[in-house]
Amino acid sequence: MPSKEPKAGKSQQSKVRRHISRCHHDMSDLSQKGFKQQAPEIEESQDDSVSQLLGITIAAINATKALVPIDLAKGILGTIANILIIAQSVIKNKSDFQAIADKCETIRQILESATKDTTEDDLRGPLGHALSQLNKSVNRINSDVASKKEQSFWKRLFTVTIDRNRITGWEKDLDHALGLFNFEAVAGMTIDMKYVKTALQLMGNVPSINIPKYRPTKPPSRPAMLYGRDGLVAELTNLVVNDEHLALIGPGGIGKSSLAKAILNEPLVTEKFADRRFFVTYDGLDPSSITFDTFMTRFAGALGMEIVGADPVRQISIFLCSASALVVLDNAETFEEASGSSTLGEIPPAIAEVANIPGVILVLTSRSRRNPPNVRWITKDIPPLDLSSAQAVKVLDAGKGKLQSLSDTMQLSLSSPSVQNLGKNGLRALAIIAFLPQGLNEDLASDFLPLLPQIDTVCDVLCTQSLVYRQDNFLKVLAPIRHYVRDSLQAPDSTCLEEIRAFYHRTVDWCSEERDHCADIVISDHLNIEHVVAFNLTHVQGSTEETYDACSQFLECLEWHLPRPTTLTLAISNIVENSSTWVPKARCLSSLARLYHTLTQLAEAVQTFQTAEALYLTAGDSENMGNCLITRADLLRAQGRFIQSQNLIEDLQHSESWKALSETTTARAWHVFDIARMYTFTFLEDRAWGLKSKIWHWQAKCPVHPSCRQITLEGLADVVFCEGRLSDAMAKLQTLIEMVEGEHSGDAIWYTVRKAIVASKQGNYDLARELIRKASEPFQFFVLRDARAFLHQSYGSACIELTAGERDRAESYFTATIEGCDMQGNLVFKAFSTRGLGEVAFARGDFALAAQRFVETRSLCAEMGVPPQHLYSCTPLVSLSDKFEGWVLFLEGRSPFANVM
């Protein structure tokens, strides 16, 4: 009994196969008869023939469906049968469906052959993937065709027409799906090769047995040196595994290829794409000689294929269709530049076709931005390495191809057709951008270079080739490219340099202390202006008066709008001194000294003013010499060097130059002299009355002071404080803060610190600390830019913490203040802080250390010329509370300092 069932089964299968064979024979007859008719013949007769062909194909498909052992294959056959049934019954333009019918017949034959003697377990391998992709394609077509059937129902139409282009698209989809069986077979699938040959013949692949050769390839390993890119690699990897096409753009040598290789070896990528990770490099090819065949041969070679016969795009596409794949197209600028040629127009469409294959992801690296169209690229500009990472690796390390040397990389970019088309203007613009440390300000490009035609277009091309890049509205070059351009290419064109020089000189000449358009240019282009000024001072033979004026004016602009250290110091000091340069050099030095003053680099300011004085004196310019000397005396006074300050003014008063000074200058000299002398008064008097008389004495001698109201309020705040009216002192200090806020930030900090000290003397320590904190917030840059502001804040915090009983904190702040004073040469706050450390030691009962600190304070007073008992007489608001009596006991020689000299 059991032996009969197989015979019955075989008998049934034989009947089905004979039926299929008859159907196939009938299809051949119909195909030969029905379509030998001439075009003018009646179309209805042609559609009838196609309808019969569809019916025979449907019958053959249904018969095969009964034979195949795999449910997924049965489903596919059922779907294509349904497509043909709808076409037969509803679609009007049936004749356009002949090619679809042929594809369906091919599918039937391939499925019958490919699934022979297979089981459901075989679906876990390549066969299952191929069937799944085919199933998706036929289901998509079935949905489209079915929607037309519904359309005919709702519109009460017996038939509908499907656009021929839509049908052609379906044919291509089926071609891609059928191709899977071809290449899965080549890669080792257990499909009989004679059936693959049959399938290719049915699909029209010529020659009949030319199956592409395949040899597995390995992707390149991860670069041994890849510093500072971990975050970027992770970001790009995430995009790749989420099926995004990437275009990595940047100049040569920045690391695009290394990034692509790193991505290929990331665990998430290897897990998703397995051994289907490919690296196609177009390095070393000449853009002017590349052909479409060269492009495709490189592509296929990286995939491990050898193109056989015509239509390489189709062969590569069929291979890539078989499973998910990641393909890197490295050095894409080679063919992107070449694709502008009419003979290479096939390259972009070929890339687009590959990119549109489901499961295929492209990563493109290029110096150019001409990415192939019709691909949804995510473009990533690769940034330069940060300094620490750049120091850790030689970016231009020896290697293969373009990394062999910077020269090779640059020559490839410069020889590209788009750059060559620019002629000399391309190199001129590149030389200027490399010359300027900030690069070229795009907003000012046409103003900079009026004689360089179409500068914006030129810059666009350079940017497209990644020779330059855009950042913060500037066109810049990377340091390696800058050095190459300066060392190996032409020097900046002299005409272009003159245009830039003239533009920047006009800018600083028209710039004023008020914030205006010229000030904005100085702020945005300050490094460029500084470089141009230094270049003119150093390299231009016989620098003119205009060059020296530009230097002096630029330093004034920095002082007004962007106080910062400058690199012009050396260039100014190297100006050769002769009768024609004495005054211009002195003006540059005076401007530099004022910048130092604004930055509270007082020691440097004093020395620079002194050098300028000597030059003015040599040139016989007494007025400017006197102004430099008086300013230097005022700076010495600000450092607490009151005796030196007075001596300078007295020497000036006894010199021949004094008589040549203007009334305004002599009044200013007396003003500075009396301020310095006020600190050294030795007579004793009632504290409040003495303070008042000193304030009015100072103001009476200051008729030219620009802010008499501010001075008066300061004096009144001191008076009410000395009288013990702390609330009134707080109110007047607040008025002073509001008066100077926004214009004189340093003064605002100083008045706020004084207010905080007064608050601490009221016992309101929390308010005092909050005032110090708030005063620091808007002016964080002052910690570095303005050492004076730092000294004020640090000393004020020390006074507050000492008054609050926080001795450790106070000690820390006093110590920090002393260190700052040593850097700035400030004797006043050093004396205040050293006395403060003495009081901390006294409060702890360490009288020996306290005595040591007080001795140091007394020595500082002697150096300043200030009587120790009058240490705070001119700045009572910053004095320590009377409860700290160690200093007074020391000065009076009372216990525990009775025996201290």
C-alpha positions in Angstrom: 0.0 0.0 0.0 2.6 2.6 0.9 4.4 2.0 -2.3 1.5 3.2 -4.4 1.4 6.8 -3.2 4.6 7.9 -4.7 3.7 6.4 -8.1 0.4 8.3 -7.9 2.2 11.5 -7.0 4.7 11.0 -9.8 1.9 10.3 -12.3 0.1 13.5 -11.2 3.3 15.5 -11.5 3.9 14.1 -15.0 0.5 15.2 -16.1 1.0 18.7 -14.8 4.4 18.9 -16.5 2.9 17.8 -19.8 0.2 20.4 -19.4 2.8 23.1 -18.7 4.7 22.0 -21.8 1.6 22.3 -24.0 1.0 25.8 -22.5 4.5 26.8 -23.3 4.2 25.5 -26.8 1.0 27.4 -27.3 2.6 30.6 -26.0 5.4 30.2 -28.5 2.9 29.9 -31.4 0.9 32.9 -30.2 4.0 35.0 -29.8 5.1 34.2 -33.3 1.7 34.5 -35.0 0.1 37.3 -33.1 2.9 39.8 -33.4 3.9 39.4 -36.9 1.0 41.7 -37.8 2.0 45.1 -39.2 1.4 48.3 -37.0 -1.5 49.6 -39.1 -3.5 46.4 -38.4 -6.4 46.5 -36.0 -5.2 46.9 -32.4 -8.1 45.0 -31.1 -6.9 41.8 -32.8 -3.4 42.3 -31.2 -5.0 42.7 -27.7 -7.0 39.5 -28.3 -3.7 37.7 -29.1 -2.1 39.1 -25.9 -5.2 38.1 -23.9 -4.8 34.5 -25.1 -1.1 34.6 -24.2 -2.0 35.9 -20.8 -4.5 33.0 -20.3 -2.0 30.4 -21.3 0.7 31.9 -19.0 -1.8 32.0 -16.1 -2.6 28.3 -16.7 1.1 27.4 -16.8 1.8 29.4 -13.6 -1.1 27.7 -11.7 0.1 24.3 -12.9 3.7 25.1 -11.6 2.2 26.3 -8.3 1.0 22.8 -7.6 4.5 21.4 -8.1 6.8 23.7 -6.1 7.5 22.5 -2.5 8.1 25.9 -1.0 5.1 28.0 0.3 6.8 31.3 -0.4 7.3 30.3 -4.0 3.7 29.2 -4.2 2.7 32.6 -2.9 4.9 34.4 -5.5 3.4 32.3 -8.3 -0.1 33.1 -7.1 0.7 36.8 -7.0 2.0 36.9 -10.6 -1.0 34.9 -11.8 -3.3 37.5 -10.1 -1.4 40.3 -11.9 -1.9 38.7 -15.2 -5.6 37.9 -14.5 -6.3 41.6 -13.8 -4.4 42.6 -16.9 -6.4 40.1 -18.9 -9.8 41.2 -17.5 -9.5 44.9 -16.7 -6.5 46.5 -18.5 -7.3 48.1 -21.8 -3.8 48.3 -23.2 -3.1 44.6 -22.9 -0.5 44.6 -25.7 1.8 46.6 -23.4 1.8 43.7 -21.0 3.5 41.2 -23.2 6.9 41.9 -21.7 5.4 41.5 -18.2 3.9 38.2 -19.3 7.3 37.1 -20.5 8.9 38.1 -17.2 6.2 36.1 -15.3 6.9 33.1 -17.5 10.7 33.4 -16.6 9.8 33.6 -12.9 7.7 30.5 -13.3 10.6 28.6 -14.9 13.2 29.8 -12.4 11.1 29.0 -9.4 10.3 25.6 -10.7 14.0 24.9 -11.2 15.4 26.7 -8.1 13.0 25.1 -5.7 13.4 21.6 -7.0 14.2 19.1 -4.2 14.4 22.0 -1.6 12.7 22.2 1.8 11.7 25.1 4.0 15.1 24.9 5.8 16.8 26.1 2.6 15.1 29.4 3.0 17.6 30.4 5.7 20.3 30.9 3.1 20.7 33.0 0.0 17.7 31.3 -1.7 15.4 32.7 1.0 16.8 36.2 0.5 16.3 36.0 -3.2 12.7 34.7 -2.9 11.9 37.4 -0.3 13.2 40.2 -2.6 11.2 38.7 -5.5 8.1 38.5 -3.3 8.4 42.2 -2.4 8.7 43.2 -6.1 5.7 41.2 -7.3 3.6 42.3 -4.3 4.4 45.9 -5.1 3.4 45.4 -8.8 0.3 43.5 -7.7 -0.8 46.4 -5.5 -0.4 48.9 -8.3 -2.3 46.8 -10.8 -5.1 46.0 -8.2 -5.5 49.8 -7.6 -6.3 50.2 -11.2 -8.9 47.5 -10.9 -10.5 49.4 -8.0 -10.3 52.6 -10.1 -12.4 50.9 -12.9 -15.0 49.8 -10.3 -15.5 53.2 -8.7 -15.5 55.0 -12.0 -18.0 52.4 -13.4 -15.5 51.6 -16.2 -15.2 48.3 -17.8 -11.5 48.8 -18.6 -8.6 51.2 -17.6 -5.3 52.1 -19.2 -2.0 51.8 -17.4 0.8 54.2 -18.4 3.5 52.6 -20.5 6.3 54.2 -18.4 4.7 52.6 -15.3 4.8 49.2 -17.0 8.4 49.7 -18.0 9.3 50.4 -14.4 7.7 47.2 -13.3 9.8 45.3 -15.9 13.0 46.8 -14.4 11.9 45.8 -10.9 11.4 42.2 -12.1 14.8 42.3 -13.9 16.5 43.2 -10.6 14.6 40.5 -8.7 15.4 37.9 -11.3 19.1 38.9 -11.2 19.3 37.7 -7.6 19.0 34.1 -8.6 21.8 34.6 -11.1 24.4 36.0 -8.6 23.3 34.0 -5.6 24.2 31.1 -7.9 27.6 32.5 -8.7 28.3 33.1 -5.0 27.6 29.5 -4.2 23.9 28.9 -4.0 22.8 25.4 -4.8 20.9 26.3 -8.0 21.7 24.2 -11.0 23.8 26.4 -13.4 21.8 25.2 -16.4 18.7 26.9 -14.9 20.7 30.0 -14.3 21.8 29.9 -17.9 18.2 29.4 -19.0 17.1 32.4 -16.9 19.7 34.6 -18.3 18.8 33.6 -21.8 15.2 34.3 -21.1 16.1 37.7 -19.6 18.0 38.6 -22.8 21.5 38.5 -21.3 24.0 38.1 -24.2 26.2 36.2 -24.7 24.2 33.2 -23.4 26.8 31.7 -21.1 28.8 34.9 -20.1 28.2 34.8 -16.4 30.4 37.4 -14.5 33.3 35.9 -12.6 33.3 36.5 -8.9 36.0 36.3 -6.3 35.4 37.4 -2.7 37.2 40.6 -1.5 38.1 41.9 1.9 37.5 45.5 3.0 40.5 47.5 4.1 41.4 47.3 7.8 40.8 50.2 10.3 43.6 52.8 10.1 46.2 52.3 12.7 46.3 56.0 13.6 42.9 57.7 13.9 43.0 60.3 16.7 40.3 62.8 17.7 37.6 61.2 15.4 35.8 58.8 17.8 32.7 61.0 18.1 32.5 61.6 14.3 33.0 57.9 13.5 30.1 57.0 15.9 27.9 59.6 14.3 28.6 58.5 10.8 28.2 54.8 11.7 24.8 55.5 13.1 23.7 57.1 9.8 25.0 54.2 7.8 23.3 51.5 9.8 20.1 53.6 9.5 20.4 53.3 5.7 21.6 56.8 4.9 23.9 57.6 1.9 26.9 59.7 3.1 29.0 62.2 1.2 32.2 63.0 3.2 33.6 66.3 1.9 36.9 68.0 2.7 40.3 68.9 1.4 43.0 66.4 0.7 44.7 64.9 3.7 42.0 65.8 6.2 41.1 62.1 6.8 38.1 61.3 4.7 39.4 58.0 3.5 40.5 57.0 7.0 37.0 57.8 8.3 35.4 55.7 5.6 37.8 52.8 6.4 37.0 53.2 10.1 33.3 53.0 9.4 33.7 49.9 7.4 35.2 48.2 10.4 32.8 49.4 13.1 31.0 46.5 14.9 27.5 47.7 14.0 28.5 47.9 10.3 30.2 44.5 10.2 27.1 43.0 12.0 24.7 44.4 9.4 26.7 44.0 6.2 28.9 41.1 7.1 31.3 40.4 4.2 29.5 42.7 1.8 31.5 45.8 2.7 33.4 47.2 -0.3 35.9 50.0 -0.8 36.2 51.4 -4.3 39.1 53.8 -4.8 39.5 56.1 -7.8 42.9 57.3 -6.5 45.5 57.9 -9.1 43.2 58.3 -12.1 43.5 61.4 -14.3 40.1 63.1 -14.5 40.9 64.2 -18.0 41.4 60.6 -19.2 38.9 58.6 -17.2 36.2 56.8 -19.1 32.9 55.2 -18.2 34.4 51.8 -18.7 37.3 52.7 -16.4 34.8 53.8 -13.8 32.8 50.6 -14.0 35.8 48.3 -14.1 37.2 49.9 -10.9 33.8 49.5 -9.3 33.3 45.9 -10.3 36.9 45.0 -9.3 36.4 46.2 -5.8 33.2 44.0 -5.6 35.3 41.0 -6.7 33.6 40.9 -10.1 34.9 40.8 -13.6 32.5 42.5 -16.1 31.6 40.2 -19.0 29.7 41.6 -22.0 27.6 44.7 -22.2 25.6 46.6 -19.6 28.0 46.7 -16.6 25.6 48.7 -14.5 23.0 45.9 -14.8 25.6 43.3 -13.8 26.8 45.2 -10.8 23.2 46.0 -9.8 22.1 42.4 -10.0 25.1 41.4 -7.8 24.3 44.1 -5.2 20.6 43.2 -5.2 21.4 39.8 -3.6 21.9 41.1 -0.1 22.5 44.3 1.9 25.8 46.0 1.0 27.9 49.0 2.0 30.0 50.5 -0.8 32.6 53.3 -0.3 33.4 55.3 -3.4 36.7 56.9 -2.4 38.3 59.9 -4.2 35.0 60.6 -6.0 36.2 64.0 -7.1 38.1 62.1 -9.9 34.9 61.1 -11.7 32.8 64.0 -10.4 35.0 66.4 -12.2 35.2 64.1 -15.3 31.4 63.6 -15.4 31.0 67.2 -16.7 32.2 65.8 -20.1 29.4 64.8 -22.5 31.0 61.4 -23.0 30.8 60.6 -19.2 27.2 61.6 -18.6 26.5 57.9 -17.7 28.4 58.0 -14.4 25.9 60.0 -12.3 22.9 57.9 -13.4 24.8 54.7 -12.8 25.6 55.8 -9.2 22.0 56.8 -8.7 20.7 53.4 -10.0 23.1 51.6 -7.5 22.0 53.9 -4.7 18.4 53.1 -5.3 18.9 49.4 -4.9 17.1 48.3 -1.7 19.6 47.5 1.0 22.6 49.1 -0.7 24.2 52.1 1.1 26.9 54.3 -0.5 29.6 56.3 1.3 31.3 58.8 -1.0 34.5 60.7 -0.1 35.4 63.7 -2.2 37.1 67.1 -2.3 34.4 68.2 -4.6 30.8 69.1 -3.8 29.5 68.0 -7.2 27.8 64.9 -5.7 25.9 62.7 -8.2 22.3 63.9 -8.4 19.1 61.9 -7.7 20.6 60.4 -4.5 19.5 61.5 -1.1 23.0 62.3 0.2 23.7 63.4 3.8 26.7 65.7 3.3 29.2 65.9 6.1 32.0 68.5 6.0 35.0 66.9 7.7 36.4 69.4 10.2 40.1 69.8 10.9 41.6 67.9 13.9 41.8 69.8 17.2 45.3 70.8 18.2 45.9 67.9 20.6 44.8 65.3 18.1 46.8 67.0 15.3 49.9 66.8 17.5 49.3 63.1 18.1 49.4 62.1 14.5 51.1 63.3 11.3 48.2 64.0 9.1 50.2 63.7 6.0 51.9 60.5 7.0 53.6 58.5 4.2 51.3 56.1 2.5 49.8 55.1 -0.8 48.3 57.2 -3.5 47.2 60.7 -2.6 48.6 60.4 1.0 52.1 59.9 -0.4 52.7 63.6 -0.2 50.9 66.9 0.1 52.3 67.9 -3.3 50.5 65.0 -5.0 47.2 65.9 -3.3 47.5 69.6 -4.2 48.4 68.9 -7.8 45.4 66.6 -8.3 43.1 69.4 -7.0 44.8 72.1 -9.0 44.7 70.1 -12.2 41.0 69.5 -12.0 39.1 70.9 -15.0 37.0 73.3 -12.9 40.1 74.9 -11.4 42.0 74.9 -14.7 39.1 76.8 -16.2 39.6 79.6 -13.7 43.0 80.4 -15.2 45.3 82.6 -13.2 42.5 84.0 -11.1 42.1 80.7 -9.2 45.7 80.7 -8.0 45.6 84.4 -7.2 42.5 84.0 -5.0 44.0 80.9 -3.3 47.3 82.7 -2.6 45.4 85.6 -1.0 43.2 83.3 1.2 46.4 81.5 2.3 48.1 84.8 3.0 45.4 86.0 5.4 45.4 84.2 8.7 41.6 84.4 9.1 41.0 83.8 5.4 38.9 85.9 3.1 35.8 87.7 4.6 33.1 86.7 2.1 31.1 89.9 2.7 34.1 92.0 1.8 35.6 89.9 -1.0 34.5 92.2 -3.8 35.6 95.3 -1.9 39.0 93.7 -1.1 39.7 92.6 -4.7 37.8 94.9 -7.1 40.3 94.0 -9.9 39.9 90.2 -9.5 36.8 89.5 -11.7 34.1 87.2 -10.5 35.8 86.6 -7.2 32.6 85.0 -5.7 32.5 82.5 -8.5 36.2 81.7 -8.2 35.8 81.1 -4.4 32.8 78.8 -5.1 35.0 76.6 -7.3 37.8 76.5 -4.8 35.4 75.6 -2.1 33.8 72.9 -4.4 37.3 71.4 -4.8 37.8 71.6 -1.0 41.0 73.7 -1.5 39.2 76.2 0.8 36.4 75.8 3.2 33.8 78.1 4.7 33.6 78.9 8.4 32.0 81.8 10.2 31.6 83.7 6.9 35.3 83.4 6.1 36.9 81.3 3.3 39.8 79.5 4.9 42.5 77.0 4.1 43.9 74.2 6.4 47.4 74.7 7.7 49.0 72.1 5.4 47.5 73.7 2.4 48.5 77.2 3.6 52.1 76.1 3.9 52.1 74.4 0.5 50.6 77.5 -1.2 53.1 79.8 0.5 56.1 77.6 -0.1 55.4 76.0 -3.5 53.0 78.2 -5.4 53.2 81.9 -6.5 53.4 84.6 -3.9 50.3 86.8 -3.5 49.8 89.1 -6.5 51.2 92.5 -5.7 48.1 94.2 -7.1 45.8 92.2 -5.0 48.0 92.9 -1.9 47.8 96.6 -2.6 44.0 96.4 -2.9 43.7 94.7 0.5 46.2 97.0 2.1 44.4 100.1 0.9 41.0 98.7 2.1 42.3 97.9 5.6 44.1 101.2 5.9 41.0 103.1 5.0 39.0 101.1 7.6 41.3 101.9 10.5 41.7 105.5 9.4 37.9 106.0 9.4 37.3 104.0 12.6 36.4 106.0 15.7 35.9 105.3 19.3 32.1 104.9 18.6 30.9 101.5 17.4 30.3 101.9 13.6 30.7 99.9 10.4 34.5 100.4 10.4 34.6 99.2 14.0 32.7 96.1 13.0 35.2 95.4 10.3 38.1 95.8 12.7 36.4 93.4 15.1 35.7 90.8 12.4 39.0 91.0 10.6 41.4 92.0 13.4 43.9 89.2 12.8 44.0 89.9 9.0 44.5 93.6 9.6 47.3 92.9 12.1 49.0 90.6 9.7 48.8 93.1 6.8 50.2 95.9 9.0 53.1 93.6 10.3 53.8 92.5 6.7 54.0 96.1 5.5 56.2 97.1 8.4 58.6 94.2 7.8 58.6 93.5 4.1 57.8 96.7 2.3 60.9 98.6 1.5 60.9 102.3 2.5 57.6 102.1 4.4 55.6 105.3 4.1 54.0 107.6 6.7 50.7 105.9 5.8 52.1 102.5 6.9 53.1 103.8 10.3 49.8 105.7 10.7 47.9 102.5 9.9 49.9 100.7 12.6 49.2 103.3 15.2 45.5 103.6 14.2 45.0 99.9 14.3 46.4 99.7 17.9 44.0 102.5 18.9 41.1 100.5 17.3 42.1 97.4 19.3 42.2 99.5 22.5 38.7 100.9 21.8 36.9 97.9 20.5 38.8 94.7 21.1 41.5 95.0 23.8 43.9 92.0 23.4 47.6 91.4 23.2 49.2 92.1 19.8 51.9 90.5 17.7 53.0 93.9 16.4 55.4 94.6 19.2 58.4 93.0 17.4 57.6 94.7 14.1 57.4 98.1 15.8 60.6 97.6 17.8 62.4 96.6 14.6 61.6 99.9 12.8 64.9 101.4 11.8 65.4 104.7 13.7 66.4 107.7 11.7 65.2 111.3 11.4 62.3 110.3 9.2 61.1 107.5 11.5 61.6 109.0 15.0 58.1 110.5 15.3 56.2 107.7 13.4 57.8 105.0 15.5 57.1 107.0 18.7 53.5 107.3 17.7 53.3 103.5 17.2 55.0 102.9 20.6 52.6 105.4 22.3 49.5 103.5 20.9 51.1 100.2 21.9 51.7 101.5 25.5 48.1 102.7 25.8 46.9 99.2 24.7 49.2 97.7 27.4 47.6 100.1 29.9 44.1 99.1 28.9 45.1 95.4 29.4 46.7 96.5 32.8 50.1 95.3 31.7 51.4 98.2 33.6 55.1 97.3 33.6 55.1 96.9 29.8 53.2 100.1 29.4 55.7 102.0 31.6 58.6 100.7 29.6 57.0 101.4 26.2 56.0 105.0 27.1 59.6 105.5 28.2 60.9 104.4 24.8 58.5 106.7 23.1 59.5 109.6 25.3 63.1 109.2 24.2 62.2 109.2 20.5 60.0 112.3 20.9 62.7 114.1 22.8 65.3 113.2 20.1 62.9 114.6 17.4 62.3 117.8 19.5 58.6 117.1 20.1 58.3 118.4 23.7 54.5 118.2 23.9 54.2 114.5 23.0 57.3 113.7 25.1 55.6 115.4 28.1 52.4 113.5 27.6 54.2 110.2 27.5 56.2 111.1 30.7 53.1 112.3 32.6 51.2 109.1 31.6 54.1 107.0 32.8 54.1 108.9 36.1 50.4 108.2 36.5 51.0 104.5 35.8 53.7 104.4 38.5 51.3 106.0 40.9 48.7 103.4 40.1 51.2 100.7 41.0 51.8 102.4 44.3 55.2 103.8 43.4 54.3 107.3 44.6 57.9 108.6 45.2 59.0 107.6 41.7 55.9 109.2 40.2 56.5 112.5 42.0 60.2 112.4 41.0 59.3 112.1 37.4 57.0 115.1 37.4 59.5 117.2 39.4 62.3 116.4 36.9 60.0 117.4 34.1 59.1 120.7 35.8 62.8 121.5 36.2 63.7 120.7 32.5 63.8 123.0 29.5 60.9 121.1 28.0 58.5 122.3 30.7 58.4 125.7 29.2 57.4 124.3 25.9 54.4 122.4 27.2 50.8 123.6 26.7 48.7 124.8 29.6 46.5 121.7 29.4 49.6 119.4 29.6 51.1 121.3 32.6 47.7 121.2 34.4 47.6 117.4 33.8 51.1 117.1 35.2 50.2 119.0 38.4 47.1 116.8 38.7 49.1 113.6 38.6 51.8 115.0 40.9 49.3 116.0 43.6 47.4 112.7 43.5 50.8 110.9 44.1 51.7 113.4 46.8 48.4 113.0 48.6 49.3 109.4 49.5 52.5 110.5 51.1 51.2 113.2 53.5 52.8 112.8 56.9 50.9 115.3 59.1 48.3 114.0 61.4 44.8 115.4 61.8 41.2 114.5 62.5 40.5 111.6 60.2 37.2 112.8 58.7 38.3 116.5 58.3 41.7 115.5 57.0 40.1 113.2 54.4 37.7 116.0 53.3 40.5 118.5 52.9 42.6 116.1 50.8 39.6 115.3 48.5 39.0 119.0 47.8 42.7 119.7 47.5 42.9 117.0 44.8 39.8 118.1 43.0 41.0 121.8 43.0 44.2 120.7 41.3 42.3 118.7 38.7 40.5 121.3 36.5 40.8 119.1 33.4 39.5 115.9 34.8 36.8 114.5 32.6 34.5 113.2 35.3 34.4 115.6 38.2 30.9 114.4 39.3 32.3 110.8 39.6 35.3 112.1 41.6 33.0 114.1 43.9 30.8 111.1 44.6 33.8 109.0 45.4 35.0 111.6 47.9 31.5 111.9 49.5 31.3 108.1 49.8 34.6 108.1 51.6 33.4 110.9 53.9 30.1 109.3 55.0 31.9 105.9 55.5 34.5 107.5 57.8 31.6 109.1 59.7 30.1 105.6 60.2 27.1 106.3 57.9 27.4 102.9 56.2 23.9 103.0 54.6 24.7 106.3 53.0 28.0 105.0 51.7 26.1 102.0 50.1 23.7 104.4 48.4 26.4 106.6 47.0 28.4 103.6 45.7 25.2 102.3 44.0 24.9 105.7 42.3 28.5 105.4 41.1 27.9 101.8 39.8 24.9 103.0 37.8 26.8 106.0 36.5 29.7 104.0 35.0 27.9 100.7 34.1 28.2 99.8 30.4 31.0 102.4 29.7 33.7 101.7 32.3 33.3 98.1 33.3 36.5 98.1 35.4 35.2 101.0 37.4 31.8 99.3 37.9 33.6 96.2 39.3 35.7 98.4 41.6 32.7 100.2 43.0 30.8 97.0 43.4 33.7 95.5 45.4 33.7 98.5 47.7 30.0 98.2 48.2 30.4 94.5 49.1 33.1 95.4 51.6 30.8 97.9 53.2 28.0 95.3 53.3 30.3 92.9 55.2 31.0 95.6 57.7 27.3 95.9 58.2 27.3 92.2 59.0 25.5 91.2 55.8 28.0 88.6 54.6 25.6 86.8 52.2 24.8 90.1 50.4 28.5 90.9 50.3 29.4 87.6 48.7 26.5 87.9 46.2 27.7 91.3 45.1 31.1 89.9 44.4 29.6 87.0 42.5 27.3 89.2 40.4 30.1 91.7 39.7 32.2 88.9 38.3 29.5 87.3 36.0 29.3 89.9 33.2 33.0 90.4 33.2 34.5 86.9 33.3 37.0 87.9 30.6 38.4 90.5 32.9 40.1 87.8 34.9 42.5 87.4 32.0 42.1 90.7 30.2 42.1 93.1 33.2 44.4 92.1 36.1 43.2 95.2 38.0 39.7 93.8 38.1 41.0 90.5 39.4 42.9 92.2 42.2 39.8 94.1 43.2 37.7 91.0 43.3 40.2 88.9 45.1 41.1 91.5 47.7 37.4 92.3 48.3 36.6 88.6 48.8 39.5 88.3 51.3 38.2 91.3 53.4 34.7 89.9 53.4 35.7 86.4 54.5 38.1 87.8 57.2 35.3 90.0 58.6 32.9 87.0 58.5 35.5 84.9 60.6 36.3 82.6 57.7 40.1 82.8 58.2 41.1 80.0 55.8 39.1 81.4 52.9 40.5 84.9 53.7 44.1 83.6 53.8 43.5 81.9 50.4 42.2 85.1 48.8 44.9 87.3 50.3 47.6 85.0 49.0 46.1 85.0 45.5 46.0 88.8 45.5 49.6 89.0 46.4 50.5 86.6 43.6 48.6 88.8 41.2 50.3 92.0 42.6 53.7 90.4 42.0 52.8 89.8 38.4 51.6 93.3 37.9 54.1 95.1 40.1 51.2 96.6 42.2 52.6 97.6 45.6 49.3 99.0 47.0 47.2 95.9 47.1 50.2 93.8 48.0 50.6 95.9 51.1 46.9 95.7 51.9 46.9 91.9 51.5 50.2 91.3 53.4 48.7 93.2 56.3 45.6 91.0 55.9 47.7 87.9 56.3 49.2 89.4 59.4 45.7 89.8 60.9 44.8 86.2 60.0 48.0 85.0 61.8 47.3 87.3 64.8 43.7 86.0 65.1 45.1 82.4 65.2 47.5 83.4 67.9 50.6 82.9 65.7 52.2 86.2 66.8 55.6 85.4 65.2 54.1 84.9 61.8 51.9 88.0 62.3 55.0 90.1 63.2 56.7 88.8 60.0 53.8 89.8 57.9 53.6 93.3 59.5 57.3 93.8 59.0 56.8 93.0 55.3 53.9 95.5 55.2 56.0 98.2 56.7 58.7 97.6 54.1 56.2 98.0 51.4 55.0 101.2 52.8 58.5 102.6 52.8 59.0 101.5 49.2 55.7 103.4 48.3 56.6 106.4 50.4 53.4 106.0 52.4 53.4 106.5 56.2 52.4 103.1 57.7 49.8 104.7 60.0 48.2 106.2 56.9 48.1 103.1 54.8 44.4 103.5 54.0 44.0 107.2 54.4 43.2 107.7 50.6 41.1 104.5 50.3 39.2 104.1 53.5 36.5 102.0 52.0 38.8 99.1 51.5 40.4 99.2 54.9 39.9 96.4 57.4 37.5 96.7 60.3 38.8 98.4 63.5 38.3 95.1 65.3 41.5 93.8 63.6 44.0 95.5 65.8 47.2 93.5 65.1 48.6 96.1 62.7 47.9 99.0 65.1 49.5 97.1 68.1 52.5 96.4 65.9 53.0 100.0 64.8 52.6 101.2 68.4 55.0 98.5 69.7 52.5 97.1 72.2 52.1 93.5 73.3 52.6 91.0 71.8 54.9 93.1 69.5 56.8 95.1 72.1 60.2 93.8 71.2 59.7 93.8 67.4 61.8 96.4 65.5 
